[in-house]
Amino acid sequence: MLRRPDSIPASDTIITDAILEPFFVSKSSTGGYTVYERVTKGENDTEYIKTICYPGNFGYALKAIIEEKTNSSNNRNFSSIKEYINAYKNYQEKITSIIE
């Protein structure tokens, strides 16, 4: 379901980074995490956010983004498991390099 970007409560913490785009993470003031994707739709190029998942912690949020980026990459037709794993590891290395 698509939502307006301003529908995230002001009390939530928003975690963004260029390496995560078009995804970002919010941490609710009540403690839960949500992974969102930025989406542009319609004739007026209206910006929305799409809920991807509700991970249990920040590490799982990053894993969800890695999986989403792998599965929504330009090349979604992988000819082998190795090719898919290499694409996954590529995104994983990009994201974990900013953490270390």
Beta strands, then each sheet from edge to edge (+ up, - down):
strand 1: 2-3
strand 2: 13-15
strand 3: 23-27
strand 4: 33-41
strand 5: 46-53
sheet 1: 1+ 5- 4+ 3- 2+
end
